Amino acid sequence: MPQFKYSCNPRPVARRGFAVLYLAIALMALLLVASLAVDYSQVQCAKTQLQAVTDAVARYAATGLGDGTYYTKATTVAADNSVNGAPLALQSGDVVTGNWNSGTFTAGGTPTNCVRVSTTLSAARGTAVPVLFAPGINSCNVTATSYATYTAGQAFGIVGINSVQMQNGTITTDSWNSSLGAYSAGSAGTQGSVASNGDITLNGTVTIKTGVYLAPGSTVGGNGSLSYGTVHTLASNLSYPVASSGNASSSNNNSSLGSDYQSGNFNMSSGTVNVPAGTYYLNSFSMSGGTLNINGAATFYINGNFTIQGGAVNVTGDIPSNFTVNVITAAGGNLSSLSSLYINLYCPTSPINVNNCTNLYGSFIGTSLSVSNSCAIHADQALLSGSGSGGAILTVQ
C-alpha cells in the first residue's frame, strides 16, 4: 500500500519594516564616513598649505644666513602667507640655524649653512585645525618642517681668477651688506669666501669666512695658522668679461675733476680732490697722498694701471658701489698703505696686488689676487650679484 509523507512549512513572516531600519543604519554609516572625510580633507588641506608656506619661509630665511637677517626674513614671509585662513605666526624657536652635511642637520653647528624651520598649527597656540564630526575631538594639530641650505654658488667678492696668495701677516675675510648699514665686526657675515680656478696659497695667520672655491685639480694650502672653512669644487670655471665702457671715452665727466686732473692721466700726491657722481674714463690712475672725496656714485674706466698707495679716500655712505673701478686692459690694480678703503674693484684681465692695507671693503676681482702683510677684507654682499658673479643656489630638503 502506498505511503504518503506530509511536510509543513511555517508561514512567512512579514519583514518590510526591517528594510527601512537597515537603510537608516546604512545612511548613518555613510554620513559618518562622509563627515570624517570632510574633516580629513580639511586637515590634509591645512597640512599641504603649511608645508608649502614652511618651504617658502625656509628658502627666504636661508638668504639671511650671511648677514643675520634670517629670522626677520622668515617672519616676513610667514606673515605674508595664510594657512587655514590666517597668517602663519612664528615663534623664535621655530627657526634654527646650523650645519647641513650629507643629509644631517646639526643645530648650532658650523660652518652655518642651513636653516631649519619647524611650524605648527596647534591647540596650545590657538591655531589647531577645527574638526566637526570626529567623536570626542574638537581640533587636530598639524606640523611641518623644512631645511634650506644656502650656497653662494659663483657669487664671490674676493677672486683671483688664476691664483690667490695671502701671506706675511694676519689676514682675515668676512662680509656685510652695505645696503643694510655700516659694517660691524660683531654682526659680520660669513660670505667672505675666496675663489679661484687655480691654487690658493696661504701663509701666516689667515682666516677665511667661510670657505674656498676651487676648480677641479686645484689645491689650497700653506703654512701657519690657517682657517678657511670648507673646500668647495666649482661647478664650472670662473669667467668674468671685461667691463664695457660704452662711449665713456668720449662722453664722460672728466671735466668735473678739476684742471689738474682733467687729462687722461690722474696723478695725485697731495691736496684734496672732490669727485661728484658721474662716469670717468682715464688712461691711468695714481694716488700717493692727499684726500680724495667720492661725493656720489662714481664709475671709473681705467685703460691702464690703477694704483692707490697712500692718502685717504672718503666714499659717500661708505658704500663700495659708489666707487666702482673697472680696469679694462691687462694692466694692474694696486692697493697699499691704506687704513681704510671702500671700493668695487673689477679687473678681470689684470692682477690685484694688496700690501699693508688695514681694512678693505667691497669686491675685488682680478686675474690673480695677492695680499701681503696684515689686512682685513670685508666682502660687500650687496655686490655679490654683480658682473660675472653668478647667483645663489637654494635647496629645500
NUTI-412294 format. One record per residue: residue in one letter; x, y, z of N, C-alpha, C in turn. Coordinates in steps of 0.02 Angstrom, whole numbers, padded with zeros to 5 digits, always signed. Each point is the difference from the previous one (the first is absolute). Layout:
REM residues N
AXYZXYZXYZ ...
//
This chain:
REM residues 397
M+00042-00059+00000-00042+00059+00000+00044+00062+00000 P-00015+00048-00045+00042+00061-00003-00001+00040+00065 Q+00061+00028+00015+00005+00042+00060+00009+00072-00022 F-00032+00044+00035+00004+00072-00015+00032+00037+00058 K+00046+00044-00017+00032+00040+00051-00022+00072-00008 Y-00012+00030+00056-00022+00070-00002+00053+00043+00035 S+00011+00060-00027+00045+00048+00033-00037+00065+00010 C+00019+00035+00051-00035+00062+00017+00051+00057+00004 N-00006+00050-00043+00045+00058+00000-00031+00057+00040 P+00042+00033+00041-00028+00057+00039-00020+00057-00046 R-00050+00035+00022-00025+00056-00041+00052+00057+00001 P+00015+00029-00059+00049+00055-00003-00021+00058+00045 V+00053+00029+00032-00011+00057+00043+00013+00064-00039 A-00042+00048+00006+00009+00063-00036+00063+00036+00026 R+00046+00026-00045+00062+00033+00019+00006+00070-00030 R-00053+00029-00020+00005+00065-00034+00028+00054+00046 G-00011+00002+00063+00026+00051+00046+00075-00002+00009 F+00030-00060-00006+00072-00008+00008+00039+00034-00056 A-00026+00002-00058+00035+00032-00057+00011+00074+00013 V-00050+00031+00029+00007+00071+00017+00054+00010+00053 L+00001-00046+00049+00050+00005+00053+00071-00009-00027 Y+00008-00050-00044+00066-00011-00030+00023+00061-00041 L-00048+00029-00036+00017+00059-00040+00021+00058+00044 A-00034+00009+00056+00017+00055+00045+00070-00010+00029 I+00015-00062+00019+00066-00015+00028+00054+00013-00053 A-00014-00022-00061+00049+00009-00054+00012+00074-00014 L-00055+00038+00000+00006+00072-00012+00040+00034+00054 M-00011-00020+00063+00038+00029+00055+00074-00016-00007 A+00015-00062-00020+00070-00020-00009+00032+00040-00057 L-00038+00007-00054+00026+00039-00057+00011+00073+00019 L-00048+00026+00040+00006+00070+00022+00061+00009+00044 L+00012-00049+00044+00058+00004+00044+00065-00002-00040 V+00003-00046-00049+00060-00005-00042+00010+00065-00039 A-00055+00026-00028+00005+00062-00038+00023+00058+00044 S-00026+00002+00062+00018+00053+00046+00074-00004+00018 L+00022-00062+00014+00071-00009+00016+00044+00019-00060 A-00025-00014-00060+00037+00018-00060+00007+00076-00007 V-00053+00036+00020+00003+00073-00002+00053+00025+00049 D+00000-00027+00062+00051+00019+00049+00070-00016-00024 Y+00007-00061-00027+00065-00022-00024+00025+00045-00057 S-00045+00017-00045+00019+00043-00056+00022+00069+00024 Q-00036+00026+00050+00018+00066+00027+00068-00002+00033 V+00014-00053+00038+00065-00006+00034+00056-00008-00052 Q-00012-00042-00051+00051-00011-00051+00013+00064-00040 C-00053+00037-00014+00008+00063-00036+00042+00049+00041 A-00013+00004+00065+00039+00044+00044+00073-00023+00003 K+00010-00065+00002+00069-00025+00002+00038+00015-00064 T-00034-00007-00057+00032+00016-00064+00018+00075-00003 Q-00047+00042+00022+00014+00072+00001+00058+00015+00047 L+00000-00031+00059+00052+00013+00049+00069-00021-00027 Q+00004-00057-00033+00064-00022-00027+00025+00047-00054 A-00045+00022-00044+00019+00045-00054+00026+00066+00028 V-00034+00027+00050+00022+00063+00029+00065-00010+00039 T+00007-00056+00034+00061-00014+00037+00060-00004-00048 D-00009-00031-00058+00053-00003-00050+00019+00070-00022 A-00050+00042-00013+00013+00068-00022+00037+00040+00054 V-00022-00009+00062+00033+00034+00056+00073-00020+00005 A+00013-00065-00005+00069-00025+00006+00044+00025-00057 R-00028+00001-00061+00039+00024-00057+00022+00072+00010 Y-00046+00043+00021+00017+00070+00006+00043+00012+00062 A-00014-00036+00054+00040+00007+00060+00073-00018-00013 A+00012-00050-00042+00069-00022-00013+00041+00055-00033 T-00032+00045-00036+00039+00054-00032+00024+00050+00052 G-00024-00004+00061+00022+00045+00053+00051-00031+00047 L+00025-00059-00017+00050-00032+00043+00064+00041+00003 G+00020+00030-00055+00063+00036-00002-00001+00064+00041 D-00056+00035+00001-00001+00065+00034-00044+00000+00063 G-00022-00059+00022-00037-00005+00062-00073+00021-00004 T-00026+00008-00060-00070+00023-00007-00048-00058-00012 Y+00021-00062+00014-00040-00058-00017-00067-00001+00036 Y-00002+00020+00064-00063-00003+00037-00048+00055-00024 T+00027+00059-00012-00043+00054-00026-00030-00020-00067 K+00040-00030-00042-00024-00022-00066-00052-00056+00008 A+00012-00044+00048-00048-00055+00011-00068+00026+00022 T+00000+00046+00048-00064+00026+00025-00035+00042-00053 T+00038+00033-00043-00031+00040-00053-00039-00044-00048 V+00031-00054-00022-00034-00045-00047-00059-00035+00034 A+00009-00020+00062-00054-00034+00036-00061+00044+00005 A+00011+00064+00018-00056+00046+00008-00035+00016-00066 D+00036-00008-00055-00028+00015-00066-00039-00059-00029 N+00000-00057+00034-00033-00059-00027-00050-00028+00051 S-00058-00019-00024-00052-00027+00043-00001-00076-00001 V-00014-00028+00057-00010-00072+00007-00065-00011+00037 N-00045-00037-00029-00066-00013+00029-00037+00066+00015 G+00010+00049-00044-00038+00062+00005+00030+00054+00043 A+00061-00010+00026+00030+00051+00044+00075+00003-00014 P+00032+00059+00008+00072+00006-00010+00037-00047+00048 L+00056-00029-00024+00039-00046+00040+00043+00040+00049 A-00008-00013+00064+00040+00034+00052+00056-00046+00023 L+00061+00028+00002+00059-00038+00022+00021+00020+00069 Q+00030-00046+00036+00034+00015+00063+00074-00009-00010 S+00040+00031+00044+00073+00001-00011+00029-00070-00006 G-00027-00048+00038+00027-00068-00003-00017-00037-00063 D-00044+00028-00041-00019-00033-00063+00054+00004-00053 V+00046+00047+00007+00052+00012-00050+00067-00012+00032 V+00036-00051-00023+00063-00019+00030+00053-00005-00055 T+00059+00028+00013+00055-00005-00049+00050-00053+00022 G+00038-00024-00048+00050-00050+00016+00036-00023-00063 N+00027-00060+00004+00039-00027-00056-00036-00060-00031 W-00003+00001-00066-00028-00056-00038+00058-00035-00036 N+00008-00064+00014+00055-00037-00031-00022-00071-00013 S+00000-00018-00064-00016-00069-00021-00066-00025+00028 G-00050+00043-00002-00067-00020+00021-00013+00005+00075 T+00047+00027+00038-00008+00006+00072+00003+00073+00021 F-00049+00022+00040-00001+00068+00025+00023+00001+00072 T+00048+00044+00015+00024+00009+00068-00017+00071+00023 A-00047+00006+00045-00020+00066+00025+00059+00035+00033 G+00013+00062-00021+00056+00038+00027+00067-00020-00028 G+00001-00050-00044+00063-00023-00029+00031+00051-00048 T+00064-00005-00010+00036+00044-00045+00037-00041-00053 P+00014+00028-00059-00022+00066-00021-00076+00003-00008 T-00028+00057+00016-00072+00009-00003-00022+00006-00073 N-00035-00050-00024-00020+00001-00071-00072-00022-00010 C-00037-00006+00056-00068-00029-00006-00046+00032+00052 V-00063+00005-00018-00051+00022+00048-00056-00052+00001 R-00020-00018+00060-00056-00047+00008-00061+00040+00024 V-00055-00008-00035-00062+00033+00020-00051-00053+00018 S-00023+00001+00062-00051-00046+00024-00062+00039+00017 T-00055-00015-00032-00062+00038+00011-00054-00047+00026 T-00049+00030+00033-00054-00040+00028-00064+00039+00004 L-00055-00035-00011-00067+00024+00016-00023-00043+00058 S-00005+00029+00060-00013-00042+00059-00049+00033+00047 A-00030-00042+00042-00046+00026+00051+00036+00045+00049 A+00063-00016+00015+00038+00040+00048+00010+00071-00025 R+00003+00009-00066+00009+00066-00029-00067+00031-00022 G-00053-00038+00008-00065+00025-00021-00009+00000-00075 T+00038-00042-00035-00003-00001-00073-00016-00068-00028 A-00020-00048+00042-00014-00067-00023-00056+00000-00052 V+00000-00050-00043-00050-00006-00052-00065-00028+00032 P-00056+00035-00002-00061-00025+00030-00029-00059-00038 V-00027-00048+00037-00035-00056-00031-00071-00001+00027 L-00048-00021-00041-00071+00006+00018-00033-00066+00018 F+00024-00054-00029-00039-00062+00005+00035-00057+00036 A+00065+00006+00013+00035-00055+00034-00023-00004+00073 P-00021-00058+00022-00027-00007+00068+00053+00018+00053 G-00017+00046+00044+00044+00017+00056+00060+00042-00019 I+00004+00023-00062+00058+00040-00022-00025+00066-00028 N+00029+00054+00025-00020+00066-00023+00048+00031-00051 S+00063-00021+00002+00050+00029-00045+00057-00048-00011 C+00041+00016-00049+00057-00044-00017+00063+00042-00009 N+00056-00021+00030+00063+00035-00008+00034-00022-00065 V+00032+00048-00032+00035-00014-00063+00070+00031+00004 T+00051-00035-00024+00069+00025+00002+00033-00008-00069 A+00053+00040-00010+00039-00005-00062+00071+00022+00015 T+00048-00028-00035+00071+00018+00009+00034+00005-00068 S+00043+00049-00006+00038+00008-00062+00071+00022+00017 Y+00048-00028-00036+00070+00019+00007+00022+00033-00066 A+00027+00060+00006+00024+00035-00060+00074+00016+00008 T+00039-00022-00048+00072+00015+00000+00014+00056-00049 Y+00049+00040+00017+00018+00057-00043+00072-00010-00023 T+00010+00001-00064+00067-00004-00029+00010+00060-00045 A+00054+00034+00010+00012+00062-00037+00010-00012-00074 G+00008-00064-00020+00012-00014-00071+00062+00037-00024 Q-00006+00038-00054+00056+00038-00026-00009+00075+00015 A-00031+00014+00055-00009+00069+00021+00054+00017+00051 F+00056+00024-00025+00058+00012+00042+00022+00073-00003 G+00029+00024+00055+00026+00067+00002+00075+00003+00005 I+00033-00058+00008+00073-00004+00007+00024-00053-00048 V+00027+00021-00057+00015-00047-00054+00068+00014-00031 G+00040-00053-00006+00058+00001-00044-00012-00053-00052 I-00018+00019-00060-00025-00049-00049+00050-00056-00011 N+00064+00017-00005+00051-00052-00013+00036-00023+00063 S+00004+00042+00051+00033-00019+00062-00014+00050+00055 V+00008-00023+00062-00007+00044+00058+00058-00015+00047 Q+00031+00053+00026+00054-00007+00049-00011+00049+00057 M-00002-00026+00062-00006+00042+00059+00056-00018+00047 Q+00041+00050+00021+00061-00018+00036+00026+00057+00043 N+00045-00019+00046+00042+00047+00038-00039+00046+00047 G-00044-00029+00040-00036+00041+00048-00065-00031+00020 T-00042+00039+00033-00067-00022+00020-00050+00024-00052 I-00030-00046-00035-00046+00017-00054-00067-00034+00014 T-00054+00038-00004-00066-00027+00013-00049+00021-00054 T-00051-00039-00009-00056+00019-00045-00065-00013+00035 D-00050+00042-00013-00068-00012+00022-00045+00040-00047 S-00061+00016+00021-00046+00035-00044-00049+00043+00039 W-00033+00044-00035-00057+00038+00026-00038+00026-00060 N-00056+00030+00012-00042+00024-00055-00007+00076+00006 S+00032+00037-00045+00000+00073+00005-00070+00030-00006 S-00046-00037-00031-00068+00027-00007-00038-00002+00066 L+00027-00036+00050-00032-00005+00065+00032+00044+00053 G+00055+00033-00017+00032+00045+00048+00074-00011+00003 A+00031+00032+00050+00072-00002+00007+00025-00069+00021 Y+00063-00014-00016+00031-00062+00020+00009-00001+00076 S-00011-00059+00029+00012-00010+00071+00033-00068+00009 A+00056-00001+00035+00034-00064+00011-00044-00049+00038 G-00042+00027+00046-00042-00043+00040-00055-00035-00039 S-00021+00031-00055-00054-00030-00039+00022-00019-00071 A+00066-00005-00009+00027-00015-00067-00025-00068-00024 G-00011-00005-00065-00023-00062-00030+00058-00045-00019 T-00018-00057-00028+00049-00051-00016+00008-00013-00075 Q-00019+00049-00041+00005-00009-00072+00064+00031-00028 G+00053-00004+00040+00065+00024-00024+00040-00055-00033 S-00033-00044-00036+00034-00056-00032+00048+00025-00054 V+00052-00040-00012+00051+00017-00050-00004-00052-00055 A+00003+00023-00063-00009-00045-00057+00056+00007-00051 S+00016-00056-00032+00051+00001-00053-00007-00063-00043 N+00019+00008-00063+00006-00059-00043+00065-00037+00014 G+00048+00036+00030+00066-00029+00015+00009-00014+00073 D+00063-00005+00021+00015-00015+00070-00008+00061+00045 I-00017-00013+00062-00003+00051+00051+00054-00015+00052 T+00047+00046+00007+00057-00011+00045-00005+00048+00059 L+00003-00027+00060-00007+00039+00061+00060-00010+00045 N+00028+00055+00025+00056-00004+00046-00007+00054+00053 G+00010-00018+00063-00007+00047+00054-00061-00017+00042 T-00036+00050+00023-00062-00010+00036-00057+00023-00045 V-00035-00048-00028-00051+00015-00051-00066-00031+00021 T-00052+00041+00002-00067-00024+00017-00048+00021-00055 I-00028-00048-00035-00048+00013-00055-00069-00024+00022 K-00048+00044-00002-00069-00018+00017-00043+00001-00063 T-00026-00059-00021+00005-00060+00039+00017-00059-00045 G+00036+00013-00053+00018-00055-00044+00042+00024-00058 V+00030-00048-00036+00037+00014-00061-00031-00041-00056 Y+00002+00028-00060-00029-00032-00059+00054-00007-00052 L+00009-00062-00025+00054-00015-00046-00026-00039-00060 A+00035+00007-00055-00014-00042-00058+00027-00070+00013 P-00028-00050-00032+00025-00068+00010+00075-00004-00014 G+00037-00034+00044+00071-00008-00007+00042+00053+00035 S-00031+00056+00021+00036+00052+00035+00001-00016+00075 T+00046+00033+00036+00008-00016+00070+00003+00064+00042 V-00010-00008+00065+00008+00054+00048+00046-00026+00055 G+00046+00042+00022+00046-00022+00052+00052+00053+00014 G+00046-00017+00045+00054+00046+00019+00024-00016+00069 N+00026+00051+00033+00029-00009+00066-00025+00054+00047 G-00003-00017+00065-00020+00048+00050-00065-00020+00033 S-00035+00049+00028-00064-00011+00032-00055+00016-00051 L-00027-00052-00029-00046+00008-00056-00070-00025+00018 S-00050+00039-00018-00069-00019+00009-00039+00025-00061 Y-00025-00047-00040-00034+00021-00061-00064-00039-00013 G-00028-00029+00053-00065-00031-00007+00000-00059-00048 T-00052-00005-00040-00010-00056-00044+00030+00012-00069 V+00031-00051-00028+00026+00005-00068-00053-00025-00048 H-00021+00043-00046-00052-00017-00049+00030-00005-00070 T-00031-00042-00040+00020-00005-00070-00048+00041-00043 L+00027+00044-00040-00041+00041-00043-00039-00043-00050 A-00062+00017-00010-00040-00036-00050+00026+00012-00070 S+00028+00059-00011+00031+00017-00064+00053+00053+00013 N+00049+00004-00044+00054+00048+00011-00026+00072+00001 L+00033+00040+00042-00017+00070+00003+00016+00035-00066 S-00046+00042-00021+00011+00037-00063-00033+00068+00008 Y+00040+00053-00008-00025+00068+00008+00016+00041-00062 P-00049+00031-00031+00012+00041-00060+00030+00067+00019 V+00035+00030-00046+00026+00067+00010-00059+00048+00002 A+00001+00048+00045-00055+00048+00004-00002+00043-00063 S-00060+00009-00026-00008+00042-00059-00003+00073+00020 S+00043+00041-00031+00001+00072+00016-00048+00039-00045 G-00030-00033-00049-00047+00034-00044+00032+00060-00033 N-00032+00057+00004+00028+00061-00030+00034+00045+00051 A+00020-00031+00058+00029+00040+00054+00065+00034-00020 S+00035-00028-00049+00064+00031-00020-00011+00069-00030 S-00058+00012-00029-00014+00065-00031-00054+00040+00036 S-00042-00034+00038-00053+00034+00037+00006-00019+00073 N+00029+00044+00040+00013-00015+00071-00003+00064+00041 N+00016-00007+00064-00001+00056+00046+00070+00020+00024 N+00051-00013-00042+00068+00016+00019+00009+00074+00019 S-00038+00043-00031+00008+00072+00013-00017+00017+00072 S-00036-00043+00034-00018+00013+00070+00057-00012+00048 L+00056-00029-00026+00056-00016+00044+00044+00060+00014 G-00011+00056-00034+00043+00058+00010+00054+00003-00052 S+00028+00060-00008+00048+00012-00055+00062-00044+00005 D+00020-00018+00061+00062-00040+00007-00010-00074-00015 Y-00063-00021-00008-00013-00071-00007-00046-00017-00058 Q-00008+00047-00045-00046-00010-00056+00029-00041-00056 S+00066-00006-00003+00031-00039-00054-00014-00074+00011 G+00025-00040-00044-00011-00072+00004+00038-00034+00056 N+00047+00036+00032+00040-00029+00053-00014+00036+00066 F-00025-00038+00049-00015+00029+00065+00058-00014+00047 N+00036+00051+00022+00056-00008+00045-00009+00047+00059 M-00006-00028+00060-00014+00040+00059+00048-00020+00056 S+00032+00050+00030+00046-00013+00056-00014+00043+00061 S-00042+00051-00007-00016+00044+00056-00064+00038-00015 G-00023+00040+00049-00059+00040-00011-00064-00041+00006 T-00054+00030-00024-00066-00031+00004-00034+00003-00069 V-00027-00055-00021-00038-00003-00062-00069-00027+00015 N-00050+00037-00022-00070-00020+00008-00026-00028-00065 V-00027-00060+00003-00025-00034-00060-00076-00007+00005 P-00037+00037-00040-00073-00007+00002-00022-00065-00035 A-00063-00017+00009-00027-00058-00034+00008+00007-00075 G+00015-00055-00034+00009+00003-00072+00042-00057-00026 T+00017+00004-00063+00040-00051-00034+00066+00032-00022 Y+00055-00035+00013+00066+00026-00015+00041-00051-00039 Y+00037+00025-00049+00041-00043-00043+00071+00026+00002 L+00047-00041+00023+00070+00021+00009+00047-00052-00027 N+00058+00024-00023+00052-00046-00023+00038-00031+00058 S+00004+00036+00056+00032-00026+00060-00026+00038+00060 F+00007-00032+00059-00022+00031+00062+00053-00015+00052 S+00030+00053+00028+00052-00009+00051-00011+00049+00056 M-00002-00025+00061-00009+00041+00059+00050-00022+00054 S+00040+00047+00025+00050-00016+00051-00008+00042+00063 G-00047+00048+00000-00011+00042+00058-00060+00045-00011 G-00015+00041+00051-00056+00046-00006-00066-00034+00020 T-00055+00034-00016-00066-00025+00017-00045+00000-00061 L-00028-00057-00015-00046-00007-00056-00070-00012+00027 N-00046+00045-00016-00069-00006+00023-00045-00022-00058 I-00030-00058+00006-00047-00024-00050-00070+00020+00024 N-00027+00052-00031-00062+00030+00023-00061-00022-00041 G-00011-00064-00003-00055-00027-00039+00021-00064-00033 A-00044-00027-00041+00015-00062-00036+00045+00015-00059 A+00064-00017+00006+00049+00013-00052+00027-00065-00029 T+00000-00005-00066+00026-00059-00034+00060+00020-00043 F+00056-00034+00010+00062+00013-00037+00015-00057-00047 Y+00020+00017-00061+00029-00047-00048+00072+00019-00009 I+00045-00048+00017+00072+00014-00002+00031-00041-00055 N+00028+00034-00051+00031-00033-00056+00075-00007+00012 G+00017-00024+00060+00070-00006+00020+00003-00019+00073 N+00054+00021+00035+00010-00018+00070-00045+00041+00046 F-00022-00033+00053-00038+00033+00053+00038-00011+00065 T+00022+00054+00032+00042-00005+00060-00020+00050+00053 I-00011-00024+00061-00008+00042+00058+00049-00025+00052 Q+00050+00040+00016+00051-00022+00047+00012+00053+00054 G-00054+00024+00029+00004+00049+00053-00055+00051-00007 G-00004+00044+00050-00053+00050+00000-00064-00028+00030 A-00053+00038-00007-00065-00020+00027-00054+00006-00054 V-00043-00050-00003-00056+00000-00047-00064-00004+00040 N-00042+00050-00007-00064+00002+00034-00056-00012-00051 V-00041-00050+00012-00052-00020-00047-00068+00013+00032 T-00044+00032-00037-00067+00017+00025-00036-00061+00030 G-00020+00007+00062-00038-00052+00033+00039-00062+00017 D+00066+00000-00012+00041-00060+00009-00029-00058-00039 I-00022+00015-00061-00030-00051-00044+00048-00013-00058 P+00028-00060-00004+00050-00015-00051-00022+00013-00072 S-00064-00012-00014-00023+00010-00069+00004+00073-00022 N+00005+00046+00048+00007+00070-00018+00070+00016-00027 F+00047-00046+00010+00067+00008-00029+00015-00064-00039 T-00029-00003-00060+00010-00059-00043+00056+00014-00049 V+00049-00045+00000+00058+00007-00044+00005-00061-00045 N-00003+00011-00065+00007-00054-00050+00065+00010-00037 V+00048-00046+00010+00062+00002-00039-00013-00042-00062 I+00005+00033-00058-00024-00033-00062+00056-00024-00045 T+00062+00003+00024+00057-00028-00038+00041-00045+00046 A+00048-00035-00029+00043-00044+00039+00055+00042+00032 A-00020+00037+00052+00048+00044+00034+00007-00025+00072 G-00027+00037+00047+00005-00022+00069-00042+00042+00047 G-00021-00031+00055-00034+00035+00054+00042-00006+00063 N+00023+00056+00028+00047-00001+00055-00026+00042+00058 L-00004-00031+00059-00023+00035+00060+00051-00012+00055 S+00025+00054+00031+00049-00009+00053-00002+00059+00049 S+00021-00014+00062+00008+00051+00052-00065+00039+00011 L-00055-00036+00006-00065+00031+00011-00030-00024+00066 S-00030+00046+00037-00033-00020+00062-00070-00024-00013 S-00032+00028-00052-00069-00019-00015-00017+00020-00072 L-00034-00044-00035-00021+00016-00069-00063-00038-00017 Y-00051+00036-00024-00062-00029-00025+00003+00004-00077 I-00002-00058-00033+00009+00000-00072-00029-00064-00031 N-00025+00007-00061-00020-00057-00041+00051-00004-00057 L+00052-00040+00011+00057-00003-00047-00007-00062-00045 Y-00009+00013-00063-00014-00053-00049+00050+00004-00057 C+00047-00048-00001+00051+00000-00053+00014-00073-00021 P-00044-00029-00039+00006-00071-00016+00057-00018-00047 T+00034+00050-00029+00059-00014-00041+00063+00028+00032 S-00004+00022+00063+00057+00029+00034+00007-00030+00070 P+00062-00006+00025+00009-00025+00068-00017+00054+00051 I-00020-00021+00060-00010+00045+00056+00053-00015+00053 N+00037+00051+00019+00051-00007+00052-00017+00044+00059 V-00006-00031+00058-00018+00036+00062+00057-00008+00049 N+00023+00057+00028+00056-00003+00047-00012+00048+00058 N-00002-00028+00060-00003+00041+00061-00060+00047+00000 C-00059-00027-00010-00062+00039+00003-00041-00027+00059 T-00017+00044+00046-00033-00022+00062-00069-00029-00013 N-00042+00038-00035-00069-00022-00014-00019+00018-00072 L-00021-00051-00036-00027+00010-00068-00071-00025-00001 Y-00045+00041-00027-00071-00016-00001-00024+00000-00073 G-00034-00053-00021-00029+00001-00067+00008-00065-00037 S+00020+00005-00063+00009-00058-00043+00066+00006-00037 F+00037-00056-00006+00067+00002-00028+00008-00060-00047 I-00003+00013-00065+00003-00053-00050+00055+00016-00050 G+00051-00043-00003+00056+00010-00045+00023-00066-00030 T+00044+00003-00050+00026-00063-00028+00038-00039+00053 S+00033+00035+00045+00031-00030+00058-00010+00048+00059 L+00005-00027+00060-00008+00042+00059+00056-00017+00049 S+00040+00052+00017+00054-00009+00048-00010+00049+00057 V-00003-00027+00061-00010+00041+00060+00060-00013+00046 S+00036+00054+00016+00060-00007+00041-00006+00044+00062 N+00027-00024+00055-00002+00034+00065-00072+00004+00025 S-00008+00024+00059-00065-00004+00033-00053+00040-00037 C-00058-00032-00007-00055+00032-00036-00065-00037+00016 A-00054+00039+00006-00067-00029+00007-00041+00019-00061 I-00027-00049-00034-00040+00012-00060-00072-00017+00016 H-00044+00049-00009-00071-00009+00016-00040+00002-00065 A-00023-00058-00022-00038-00003-00062-00070+00029+00009 D-00019+00043-00046-00066+00031+00002-00051-00045-00034 Q-00047-00028+00038-00049-00045-00028-00046+00035-00050 A-00005+00066+00004-00041+00036-00048+00029-00002-00069 L+00064-00019-00006+00034-00004-00065+00006-00071-00026 L-00022-00049+00038+00013-00069-00019-00039-00022-00061 S-00050+00037-00021-00037-00017-00061+00022+00044-00058 G+00058+00030+00007+00025+00045-00052+00032-00036-00057 S+00042+00035-00039+00029-00026-00062+00036-00066+00012 G-00022-00050-00037+00035-00063+00000-00007-00042+00062 S-00040+00020+00048+00000-00034+00063-00052-00055+00006 G-00045-00005-00047-00050-00053+00001-00053+00011+00053 G-00034-00052+00020-00055+00007+00046+00001-00051+00055 A-00047+00005+00045-00003-00045+00057-00038-00064-00018 I+00015-00053+00035-00035-00064-00009-00031-00020+00065 L-00065-00013+00000-00036-00020+00060-00030-00069-00010 T+00006-00042+00051-00028-00067-00004-00041-00013+00062 V-00062-00020-00009-00042-00018+00058+00001-00075+00007 Q+00016-00024+00060+00005-00072+00014-00066-00023+00032 
//
